[in-house]
Amino acid sequence: MATRTRKTIFLTMITTFGVVKNMNANGIVQNSLTMDDFLDDKRIDQMLTLKNFELQISDKIVFRGREYYENEAVVDLEETEEGLWYAEVMGNDTYEVEVKLSGKNKIESYSCDCPYDGDMCKHVVAVLFTLKEELLNTIVKKKTDTETDFKKLLQKISLEEYQEFILTHAASDKKFKSLFQRYFADKDSQMDIAKSCTKHLKGLIRSYSNGDFIDYRSIHGLADEINRLLDESQLLIEKGNFLNAFILARSVLIEVIEIITYCDDSSGYIGAIINSSIELIKTIAEEANVTMDVQKEIFDFVQSAISLPIYLEYGDFGYEMVDIYSILAIKLNKQTSYLNFIDGQIKKASTAEYSYRKDYFLVRKIAFLKATGNISDAQALLQKNLDIVDVRRGEVSRLVEEGDFFSAKKLIIEGIEIARKKDHPGTVTGWEKELLQIAFLENDIETIRYYTKHFAFDRGFHLIYYNQWKGSFNIAEWEQEIEKYIEEIIARVELKYQKDKGKVWYSPSTLLLGLLAPIYIEEKYWDRLLSLISNETDLDQLLHYHDHLLNIYPIQLLALYLPAFERKGDIVGNRREYADLAIKMIMVIETIPAGKDEIISIAEEICRKYPRRPAMIEELRRVIKL
């Protein structure tokens, strides 16, 4: 079921007061800086707290938020769990606000479901002012306590008091009245829930429309309102009131499917509502206890809706509806109706040279024929359409389940040829992986070795396939196999380099590093890895292998890093790159303490060399001060 999307802004906070820890990509602490260092560098904003938040946001938002606070627009403030506060703010609408606090002061995060696109809205500000007041005086009760008290209150109210309350509020609040009537529609045979819901939806859409268009800002608020109707539908399903649940979901779908043609749905809210409506209808159709009358209503609606082009022209909505159509056609013995629809779609799509839609409906027809026991018709149609990948794949799966590996492999090999003629390399790869899986089932070692080796190095290094390749040999065999492969790679790279010499910028060692380093790491050939990177001059490439070689060759690594630091100092060109260089220097000092003085000397030399780069000097001073 759809859930309302809320914009949430998470603030990066300083986790240790007075100290900030920098970590590299692997989570290793690289250095510690005092709070004063960061404030002097102006690299972070002041921490956001209940005491200072109004100083860090625009005066306009503070003023408007204070007005809401002073007018007591913040209601139902409660701490739902440790540090997590929830409130509703009354305005043009009722908006939900959540604030996460660390302790009683530090603001970790905040969110509001209003359509405001800025950082902090007036509703959040109003809640922060309220929290500031509440936490200085007393602690609000936990939600569990509030719920207990509320239940006790309900038990004290008489039937007459309930009825008087409902009548009073229904007279002044049309939304409340409509909600109440829809929820209890099964108690009133005169209630036209479809008419009520449609009227409500049309009014909502008009209120959020700007002429004949709904803009991005308005979509969020509209989607939030409509999702409440879908929530009602879900509640009715849980009550077992399947007819009214369907009517609600259907009403939403009918109205909202049209919106998709004249709104800015770049956020995806409207598409999500359409999908959720269809999913609710599907849930009802699949319910074991739903009556045949309700099933027929759903079937008639789906049959009518699916013929409209909009369902197949916008997103995948139509394909989801076909699922419901298929389910109910079987339940209601409406196979002919469903098959006529499918045949019509196939015919309509056949005018295109290649059509995904045609293939899709052919696959659906085969599946439907099988599901309804028409195995011979399904098999005949399948044999005519083996050029469709999903059809062939389904037949391969059937043959594999039956243990007919020979026929399955024959179909796969034919599929590879078809895919190559169509220039579909992804499909070829998929079929080859199917051959590998059959090879495992047959314990076909030769095929296993061929494909695992191929996939281990196909557009990168893939450890799972590498280990499968390796696992097909015993220890002695593997030593010979991997040495043979390494020699082949070196010979191939050298041949290519000699052929392209003078035309390309790379050296053989650059290619070999990418091809052989993963193998050397897996095989723990640390001496070969060190030798391989010894020709590398790029600092980032060298540091990629730092953790692998640090414990064995720290001094050798340092000898490679020193000239790389100097070269890096010559090419860095902005504050981010200066800071990155400083962080890497500090990391090497921490992990190879013997190199501290030499690295500091390089940092000092870079500063002397480029005196007109104050930002770089400022960053490298962090290294020099160590």
DOBA-216561 format. One line per 2 residues: number of its first residue (from 1); for each residue x, z, y of C-alpha. Coordinates in Angstrom, 1 decimal. Layout:
NUM> X,Z,Y ~ ...
END
This chain:
1> 0.0,0.0,0.0 ~ 1.2,-0.6,3.5
3> 2.8,2.2,5.4 ~ 3.0,2.1,9.2
5> 6.5,1.1,10.4 ~ 7.9,3.5,13.0
7> 10.7,2.9,15.3 ~ 13.4,5.5,14.7
9> 16.4,6.1,16.8 ~ 19.2,8.0,15.1
11> 21.8,9.6,17.4 ~ 25.4,9.9,16.3
13> 26.3,13.5,16.8 ~ 29.5,15.5,16.7
15> 29.4,17.5,13.5 ~ 32.1,20.1,14.3
17> 32.0,21.7,17.8 ~ 35.2,21.0,19.6
19> 36.7,18.7,17.0 ~ 35.9,15.1,16.0
21> 37.3,13.7,12.8 ~ 38.1,10.0,12.4
23> 37.8,8.5,9.0 ~ 38.8,5.2,7.6
25> 36.6,2.9,5.6 ~ 37.3,4.9,2.4
27> 36.2,8.2,4.1 ~ 39.8,9.5,4.4
29> 40.4,11.8,7.5 ~ 42.9,10.1,9.6
31> 43.3,12.3,12.7 ~ 41.6,15.1,14.6
33> 40.9,14.9,18.3 ~ 39.8,17.7,20.6
35> 36.5,17.4,22.4 ~ 38.4,17.3,25.7
37> 40.4,14.3,24.5 ~ 37.1,12.4,23.8
39> 35.5,13.4,27.1 ~ 38.7,12.4,29.0
41> 38.7,9.0,27.2 ~ 34.9,8.6,28.0
43> 34.5,7.3,24.4 ~ 31.3,9.3,23.6
45> 28.3,10.4,25.6 ~ 27.5,14.0,26.2
47> 25.7,15.7,23.2 ~ 21.9,15.4,23.5
49> 20.3,18.9,23.4 ~ 17.0,20.5,24.5
51> 19.0,22.0,27.4 ~ 20.3,18.7,28.8
53> 18.2,15.8,27.5 ~ 16.5,15.3,30.9
55> 19.9,14.7,32.5 ~ 20.7,11.8,30.1
57> 17.7,9.6,30.4 ~ 16.1,7.7,33.3
59> 14.3,9.8,36.0 ~ 11.2,7.6,35.6
61> 10.8,8.5,31.9 ~ 11.6,12.1,32.6
63> 8.9,12.2,35.3 ~ 6.3,10.6,33.2
65> 7.1,12.7,30.1 ~ 6.9,15.9,32.2
67> 3.5,14.8,33.5 ~ 2.3,14.5,29.9
69> 3.8,17.9,29.1 ~ 2.3,19.7,32.1
71> -1.1,18.1,31.4 ~ -0.9,19.6,27.8
73> -1.0,16.2,26.2 ~ 1.2,17.4,23.3
75> -1.0,18.7,20.5 ~ -0.5,19.9,17.0
77> 3.1,20.8,17.4 ~ 4.5,22.2,14.1
79> 7.7,22.5,12.2 ~ 6.9,20.6,8.9
81> 10.3,21.5,7.3 ~ 13.5,23.1,8.4
83> 14.4,21.5,11.8 ~ 11.8,18.7,11.6
85> 9.1,18.9,14.2 ~ 5.9,16.9,14.3
87> 3.5,16.5,17.2 ~ 0.7,14.2,18.5
89> 0.7,13.1,22.1 ~ -2.6,12.1,23.7
91> -2.5,9.2,26.1 ~ -4.2,5.8,26.1
93> -4.1,6.4,22.4 ~ -2.8,9.2,20.1
95> 0.8,8.7,19.2 ~ 2.8,10.5,16.5
97> 6.2,11.9,17.4 ~ 8.9,13.4,15.2
99> 12.0,15.2,16.4 ~ 14.8,16.4,14.2
101> 16.8,19.4,15.5 ~ 20.0,21.0,14.3
103> 19.6,24.7,15.0 ~ 17.3,25.3,17.9
105> 19.0,23.1,20.4 ~ 20.8,20.0,19.2
107> 18.7,16.8,18.9 ~ 19.7,14.9,15.8
109> 17.0,12.2,15.9 ~ 13.6,11.3,17.3
111> 10.8,8.8,16.8 ~ 7.5,7.7,18.2
113> 5.0,5.1,16.9 ~ 4.1,3.8,20.4
115> 5.0,0.2,21.2 ~ 7.7,1.2,23.9
117> 10.9,-0.9,23.2 ~ 13.3,1.3,25.2
119> 15.5,4.2,23.8 ~ 13.4,7.3,24.5
121> 9.7,7.0,25.5 ~ 7.6,9.4,27.6
123> 5.9,10.8,24.5 ~ 9.2,12.0,23.0
125> 10.2,13.5,26.4 ~ 6.9,15.4,26.5
127> 7.5,16.8,23.1 ~ 11.1,17.8,24.0
129> 9.8,19.7,27.0 ~ 7.3,21.5,24.8
131> 9.9,22.3,22.2 ~ 12.2,23.6,24.9
133> 9.4,26.0,26.0 ~ 8.3,27.0,22.4
135> 11.8,27.7,21.1 ~ 12.7,29.9,24.0
137> 9.7,32.1,23.4 ~ 8.5,32.1,19.8
139> 8.7,30.2,16.6 ~ 5.7,28.0,15.7
141> 4.3,28.6,12.2 ~ 5.3,26.3,9.3
143> 2.9,23.6,8.3 ~ 2.2,25.3,5.0
145> 0.9,28.4,6.9 ~ -1.2,26.1,9.2
147> -2.8,24.3,6.3 ~ -3.6,27.6,4.6
149> -5.2,29.0,7.8 ~ -7.2,25.7,8.2
151> -8.6,25.9,4.7 ~ -9.7,29.4,5.3
153> -11.4,28.3,8.5 ~ -13.3,25.5,6.7
155> -14.6,28.0,4.1 ~ -16.1,30.1,6.9
157> -18.1,27.2,8.4 ~ -21.7,26.8,7.4
159> -23.4,23.5,6.5 ~ -25.4,23.6,9.7
161> -22.2,24.1,11.7 ~ -20.6,21.2,10.0
163> -23.5,18.9,10.7 ~ -23.7,19.9,14.3
165> -20.0,19.3,14.8 ~ -20.1,15.9,13.2
167> -23.2,14.8,15.2 ~ -21.6,16.0,18.5
169> -18.3,14.2,17.9 ~ -19.9,11.0,16.5
171> -21.9,10.7,19.7 ~ -18.8,10.8,21.9
173> -16.2,9.1,19.6 ~ -17.2,5.8,18.1
175> -14.0,5.6,16.0 ~ -14.7,8.9,14.4
177> -18.3,7.8,13.7 ~ -17.2,4.5,12.2
179> -14.6,6.2,10.0 ~ -17.1,8.8,8.8
181> -19.7,6.1,8.0 ~ -17.3,4.0,6.1
183> -15.9,6.9,4.1 ~ -19.4,8.0,3.0
185> -20.9,4.5,2.8 ~ -21.8,5.0,-0.8
187> -24.2,7.7,0.3 ~ -26.2,5.3,2.6
189> -27.7,2.2,1.0 ~ -28.5,0.9,4.5
191> -24.9,0.9,5.6 ~ -23.4,-2.5,6.0
193> -19.7,-1.6,5.7 ~ -18.6,-5.3,5.9
195> -20.4,-5.8,9.3 ~ -19.1,-2.5,10.6
197> -15.5,-3.1,9.6 ~ -15.6,-6.7,10.9
199> -17.0,-5.6,14.3 ~ -14.3,-3.0,14.5
201> -11.5,-5.4,13.7 ~ -12.7,-8.1,16.1
203> -12.8,-5.4,18.9 ~ -9.3,-4.3,18.0
205> -7.9,-7.8,18.0 ~ -9.6,-8.6,21.4
207> -8.1,-5.5,23.0 ~ -4.6,-6.4,21.9
209> -4.9,-10.1,22.7 ~ -3.6,-11.8,25.8
211> -6.0,-14.7,26.1 ~ -5.4,-16.7,22.9
213> -2.1,-15.1,22.0 ~ -0.9,-11.7,20.8
215> 2.7,-11.0,22.0 ~ 5.4,-9.0,20.2
217> 4.8,-5.8,22.1 ~ 1.1,-5.7,21.3
219> 1.6,-6.5,17.6 ~ 2.9,-3.0,16.8
221> -0.1,-1.2,18.2 ~ -2.5,-3.6,16.6
223> -0.8,-3.3,13.2 ~ -0.9,0.5,13.4
225> -4.7,0.4,14.0 ~ -5.4,-2.0,11.2
227> -3.2,-0.1,8.7 ~ -5.5,2.8,9.2
229> -8.3,0.7,7.7 ~ -6.1,-0.1,4.7
231> -5.5,3.6,4.4 ~ -9.2,4.1,4.2
233> -9.4,1.4,1.5 ~ -6.8,3.2,-0.5
235> -8.7,6.5,-0.2 ~ -11.9,4.8,-1.4
237> -10.0,3.5,-4.5 ~ -8.9,7.0,-5.2
239> -12.5,8.1,-5.0 ~ -13.5,5.4,-7.4
241> -15.6,3.6,-4.8 ~ -14.2,0.2,-5.7
243> -16.8,-2.0,-4.0 ~ -16.4,-0.5,-0.5
245> -12.6,-0.4,-1.0 ~ -12.7,-4.1,-1.7
247> -15.0,-4.8,1.2 ~ -12.6,-3.1,3.6
249> -9.6,-4.9,2.3 ~ -11.4,-8.2,2.3
251> -12.5,-7.7,5.9 ~ -9.0,-7.0,7.0
253> -7.6,-10.0,5.2 ~ -10.2,-12.4,6.6
255> -9.6,-11.3,10.2 ~ -5.8,-10.9,10.0
257> -5.0,-14.1,8.1 ~ -6.2,-15.9,11.3
259> -4.0,-13.8,13.6 ~ -0.8,-15.1,11.9
261> -1.4,-18.5,13.6 ~ -1.5,-17.2,17.1
263> 0.8,-14.2,17.3 ~ 4.5,-13.4,17.6
265> 5.0,-11.7,14.2 ~ 8.8,-11.7,14.3
267> 8.6,-8.0,13.4 ~ 6.7,-8.9,10.2
269> 3.9,-6.4,10.8 ~ 1.0,-8.9,10.4
271> 2.6,-10.5,7.3 ~ 2.9,-7.0,5.8
273> -0.8,-6.2,6.5 ~ -1.8,-9.5,4.8
275> 0.3,-8.7,1.7 ~ -1.0,-5.1,1.6
277> -4.6,-6.3,1.8 ~ -4.0,-8.7,-1.1
279> -2.2,-6.0,-3.1 ~ -5.2,-3.6,-2.6
281> -7.6,-6.3,-3.8 ~ -5.3,-7.0,-6.8
283> -5.2,-3.2,-7.6 ~ -9.0,-3.1,-7.6
285> -9.3,-6.3,-9.8 ~ -6.9,-4.7,-12.3
287> -8.8,-1.3,-12.4 ~ -10.1,-0.5,-15.9
289> -13.3,1.2,-14.5 ~ -14.3,-1.5,-12.0
291> -17.7,-2.9,-12.7 ~ -18.3,-6.6,-13.6
293> -20.4,-7.0,-10.4 ~ -17.4,-6.0,-8.3
295> -15.1,-8.2,-10.3 ~ -17.5,-11.2,-9.6
297> -17.5,-10.4,-5.9 ~ -13.7,-10.4,-5.8
299> -13.5,-13.6,-7.9 ~ -16.0,-15.4,-5.6
301> -14.0,-14.4,-2.5 ~ -10.6,-15.3,-4.0
303> -12.0,-18.6,-5.2 ~ -13.3,-19.4,-1.8
305> -10.2,-18.1,0.1 ~ -7.6,-19.8,-2.0
307> -9.0,-23.2,-1.2 ~ -8.1,-22.7,2.5
309> -4.8,-24.3,3.5 ~ -3.7,-21.3,5.5
311> -3.1,-19.2,2.4 ~ -0.4,-21.5,1.1
313> 1.0,-22.7,4.5 ~ 2.0,-19.3,5.9
315> 4.3,-17.2,3.7 ~ 3.5,-16.6,0.0
317> 0.1,-15.2,0.5 ~ -1.6,-18.0,-1.5
319> 0.6,-17.4,-4.5 ~ -0.3,-13.8,-4.6
321> -4.0,-14.7,-4.5 ~ -3.5,-17.0,-7.4
323> -2.4,-14.0,-9.4 ~ -5.7,-12.3,-8.7
325> -7.6,-15.5,-9.5 ~ -5.9,-15.7,-12.9
327> -6.5,-12.1,-13.8 ~ -10.3,-12.3,-13.0
329> -10.7,-15.8,-14.6 ~ -9.6,-14.2,-17.9
331> -11.7,-11.1,-17.5 ~ -14.9,-13.0,-16.5
333> -14.4,-15.9,-18.9 ~ -14.0,-18.4,-15.9
335> -11.1,-20.3,-17.4 ~ -12.5,-23.8,-16.5
337> -12.9,-22.8,-12.9 ~ -9.3,-21.6,-12.7
339> -7.8,-24.6,-14.5 ~ -9.8,-27.0,-12.3
341> -8.3,-25.3,-9.2 ~ -4.7,-25.5,-10.7
343> -5.1,-29.2,-11.6 ~ -6.3,-29.9,-8.1
345> -3.2,-28.2,-6.6 ~ -1.0,-30.1,-9.0
347> -2.6,-33.4,-8.0 ~ -2.3,-32.6,-4.3
349> 1.3,-31.6,-4.6 ~ 2.3,-34.6,-6.7
351> 2.5,-36.9,-3.7 ~ 5.8,-35.4,-2.8
353> 9.0,-36.6,-4.5 ~ 9.9,-33.1,-5.3
355> 7.6,-30.2,-4.8 ~ 8.1,-26.5,-5.4
357> 4.3,-26.1,-5.2 ~ 3.8,-28.6,-8.0
359> 6.3,-26.9,-10.2 ~ 4.9,-23.5,-9.4
361> 1.3,-24.5,-10.5 ~ 2.5,-26.2,-13.6
363> 4.3,-23.0,-14.6 ~ 1.2,-21.0,-13.9
365> -1.0,-23.4,-15.9 ~ 1.3,-23.1,-18.9
367> 1.3,-19.3,-18.6 ~ -2.5,-19.3,-18.3
369> -3.0,-21.5,-21.3 ~ -0.8,-19.2,-23.4
371> -2.7,-16.1,-22.1 ~ -6.0,-17.6,-23.1
373> -4.9,-18.6,-26.6 ~ -4.5,-22.3,-26.0
375> -1.1,-22.4,-27.5 ~ -1.0,-26.0,-28.6
377> -2.1,-27.2,-25.1 ~ 0.4,-25.0,-23.5
379> 3.2,-26.2,-25.7 ~ 2.3,-29.9,-25.1
381> 2.4,-29.3,-21.3 ~ 5.6,-27.4,-21.6
383> 7.3,-30.3,-23.5 ~ 6.3,-32.7,-20.8
385> 7.8,-30.6,-18.0 ~ 11.0,-29.3,-19.4
387> 12.8,-30.7,-16.3 ~ 11.3,-27.7,-14.4
389> 13.8,-24.9,-14.5 ~ 11.3,-22.1,-15.0
391> 9.5,-24.0,-17.7 ~ 12.8,-24.7,-19.6
393> 13.9,-21.1,-19.1 ~ 10.7,-19.7,-20.5
395> 11.1,-21.9,-23.6 ~ 14.7,-20.8,-24.0
397> 13.6,-17.2,-23.8 ~ 11.0,-17.8,-26.5
399> 13.6,-19.5,-28.8 ~ 16.1,-16.7,-28.3
401> 13.5,-14.1,-29.1 ~ 12.8,-16.0,-32.3
403> 16.5,-16.2,-33.1 ~ 16.6,-20.0,-32.9
405> 19.9,-20.0,-31.0 ~ 20.7,-23.6,-31.9
407> 17.5,-25.0,-30.3 ~ 17.9,-22.7,-27.3
409> 21.5,-23.9,-26.7 ~ 20.4,-27.5,-27.0
411> 17.8,-26.9,-24.3 ~ 20.3,-25.2,-22.0
413> 22.9,-28.0,-22.4 ~ 20.2,-30.5,-21.4
415> 19.3,-28.3,-18.5 ~ 22.9,-28.3,-17.3
417> 23.0,-32.1,-17.3 ~ 19.7,-32.3,-15.4
419> 21.0,-29.8,-12.8 ~ 24.3,-31.6,-12.4
421> 22.5,-34.9,-11.7 ~ 20.4,-33.1,-9.1
423> 23.5,-31.5,-7.6 ~ 22.2,-28.0,-8.2
425> 25.4,-25.9,-8.9 ~ 23.5,-22.6,-8.8
427> 21.2,-23.7,-11.6 ~ 24.3,-24.9,-13.6
429> 25.8,-21.4,-13.2 ~ 22.5,-19.8,-14.3
431> 22.4,-21.9,-17.5 ~ 26.0,-21.2,-18.3
433> 25.3,-17.5,-18.1 ~ 22.5,-18.0,-20.5
435> 25.0,-19.6,-22.9 ~ 27.2,-16.6,-22.5
437> 24.4,-14.2,-23.4 ~ 23.7,-16.2,-26.6
439> 27.4,-16.2,-27.4 ~ 27.3,-12.4,-27.3
441> 24.3,-12.4,-29.6 ~ 26.1,-14.8,-32.1
443> 29.4,-13.1,-31.6 ~ 30.9,-16.5,-30.7
445> 34.3,-15.3,-29.6 ~ 35.5,-18.7,-28.4
447> 32.5,-19.2,-26.1 ~ 32.6,-15.6,-24.9
449> 36.3,-16.0,-23.9 ~ 35.6,-19.4,-22.2
451> 32.8,-18.2,-20.0 ~ 33.9,-14.7,-19.3
453> 37.3,-16.0,-18.1 ~ 35.5,-18.7,-16.0
455> 33.1,-16.2,-14.4 ~ 35.8,-13.5,-13.9
457> 37.5,-15.8,-11.3 ~ 34.5,-17.9,-10.1
459> 34.6,-17.7,-6.3 ~ 36.3,-14.4,-6.2
461> 37.2,-11.7,-8.7 ~ 34.5,-10.2,-10.9
463> 35.5,-7.0,-12.8 ~ 32.6,-7.0,-15.3
465> 33.4,-10.5,-16.6 ~ 37.2,-9.7,-16.5
467> 36.7,-6.7,-18.7 ~ 34.5,-8.7,-21.1
469> 37.2,-11.3,-21.3 ~ 39.8,-8.7,-21.9
471> 37.6,-6.9,-24.5 ~ 37.5,-10.0,-26.7
473> 41.3,-9.6,-27.5 ~ 43.2,-6.8,-29.2
475> 46.1,-5.2,-27.2 ~ 48.8,-7.5,-28.5
477> 46.7,-10.6,-28.0 ~ 45.7,-9.6,-24.5
479> 49.3,-9.1,-23.4 ~ 50.1,-12.7,-24.4
481> 46.8,-14.1,-22.9 ~ 47.1,-12.4,-19.5
483> 50.8,-13.4,-19.2 ~ 49.9,-17.0,-20.0
485> 47.1,-17.0,-17.4 ~ 49.5,-15.5,-14.7
487> 52.1,-18.2,-15.5 ~ 49.3,-20.9,-15.2
489> 48.2,-19.6,-11.8 ~ 51.8,-19.5,-10.4
491> 52.5,-23.0,-11.7 ~ 49.2,-24.3,-10.3
493> 49.7,-22.8,-6.9 ~ 53.3,-24.1,-6.6
495> 52.2,-27.6,-7.6 ~ 49.4,-27.6,-5.0
497> 51.8,-26.3,-2.4 ~ 54.4,-29.0,-3.1
499> 51.7,-31.6,-2.9 ~ 50.3,-30.3,0.4
501> 53.7,-29.3,1.9 ~ 53.9,-30.1,5.6
503> 50.1,-30.5,5.9 ~ 49.0,-26.9,5.5
505> 49.7,-23.6,7.2 ~ 49.7,-21.3,4.2
507> 52.6,-20.3,1.9 ~ 52.4,-20.0,-1.9
509> 52.6,-16.2,-1.6 ~ 49.4,-16.2,0.5
511> 47.4,-17.9,-2.3 ~ 49.1,-15.9,-5.0
513> 48.2,-12.6,-3.4 ~ 44.5,-13.4,-3.4
515> 44.6,-14.7,-7.0 ~ 46.9,-12.3,-8.7
517> 46.6,-9.0,-6.9 ~ 43.3,-8.1,-8.6
519> 44.9,-8.7,-12.0 ~ 48.0,-6.7,-11.1
521> 45.8,-3.8,-10.0 ~ 43.6,-3.9,-13.1
523> 46.7,-4.1,-15.4 ~ 48.6,-1.6,-13.3
525> 51.5,-4.0,-12.7 ~ 52.6,-2.0,-9.7
527> 56.1,-3.4,-9.5 ~ 54.7,-7.0,-9.5
529> 52.1,-6.0,-6.9 ~ 54.8,-4.6,-4.6
531> 56.8,-7.7,-5.1 ~ 53.8,-9.9,-4.3
533> 53.0,-8.1,-1.0 ~ 56.6,-8.0,0.1
535> 56.2,-11.5,1.5 ~ 53.1,-10.5,3.5
537> 53.4,-9.9,7.2 ~ 49.9,-9.1,8.1
539> 49.3,-5.4,8.6 ~ 45.7,-5.4,7.4
541> 46.6,-7.3,4.2 ~ 49.3,-4.8,3.5
543> 47.2,-1.8,4.1 ~ 44.6,-3.2,1.6
545> 47.0,-2.2,-1.2 ~ 48.1,1.1,0.4
547> 46.2,3.5,-1.9 ~ 47.4,1.6,-5.0
549> 51.1,1.8,-4.3 ~ 51.4,5.0,-2.1
551> 52.3,7.5,-4.8 ~ 54.8,5.2,-6.5
553> 56.5,3.3,-3.6 ~ 56.0,5.2,-0.3
555> 59.4,4.3,1.2 ~ 59.1,0.6,0.2
557> 55.6,0.5,1.8 ~ 57.0,2.1,5.0
559> 59.7,-0.6,5.1 ~ 56.9,-3.3,5.1
561> 54.7,-1.4,7.6 ~ 57.3,-1.0,10.4
563> 57.8,-4.7,11.2 ~ 54.0,-5.3,10.7
565> 53.2,-2.6,13.3 ~ 55.5,-4.3,15.8
567> 53.9,-7.7,15.1 ~ 50.4,-6.2,15.5
569> 51.4,-4.7,18.8 ~ 52.2,-8.2,20.1
571> 48.8,-9.7,19.2 ~ 46.2,-7.0,19.8
573> 44.2,-7.8,22.9 ~ 41.4,-5.3,23.6
575> 40.5,-1.6,23.5 ~ 39.0,-1.8,20.0
577> 42.1,-3.4,18.6 ~ 44.4,-1.0,20.4
579> 42.4,2.0,18.9 ~ 42.5,0.4,15.5
581> 46.3,0.0,15.6 ~ 46.7,3.7,16.7
583> 44.4,4.8,13.9 ~ 46.4,2.9,11.3
585> 49.7,4.2,12.6 ~ 48.4,7.8,12.4
587> 47.1,7.2,8.9 ~ 50.5,6.0,7.7
589> 52.2,9.0,9.3 ~ 49.8,11.4,7.6
591> 50.3,9.7,4.2 ~ 54.0,8.9,4.5
593> 55.4,11.8,6.7 ~ 59.0,10.5,6.4
595> 58.1,7.6,8.6 ~ 56.7,9.6,11.5
597> 59.7,9.3,13.9 ~ 60.1,5.5,13.2
599> 56.4,4.8,13.8 ~ 56.4,6.9,17.0
601> 59.4,4.9,18.2 ~ 57.6,1.6,17.5
603> 54.6,2.9,19.5 ~ 56.8,3.9,22.4
605> 58.6,0.5,22.3 ~ 55.2,-1.3,22.4
607> 54.2,0.8,25.4 ~ 57.4,-0.1,27.2
609> 57.0,-3.7,26.3 ~ 53.5,-4.0,27.8
611> 53.4,-1.6,30.8 ~ 50.4,-3.5,32.3
613> 48.1,-2.6,29.4 ~ 46.9,0.9,30.3
615> 44.2,0.9,27.7 ~ 46.7,0.2,25.0
617> 49.1,2.8,26.3 ~ 46.2,5.3,26.4
619> 45.4,4.7,22.7 ~ 49.0,4.7,21.5
621> 49.7,7.9,23.3 ~ 47.6,9.5,20.5
623> 50.4,8.4,18.1 ~ 53.2,9.5,20.4
625> 51.8,13.0,20.9 ~ 51.9,13.7,17.1
END
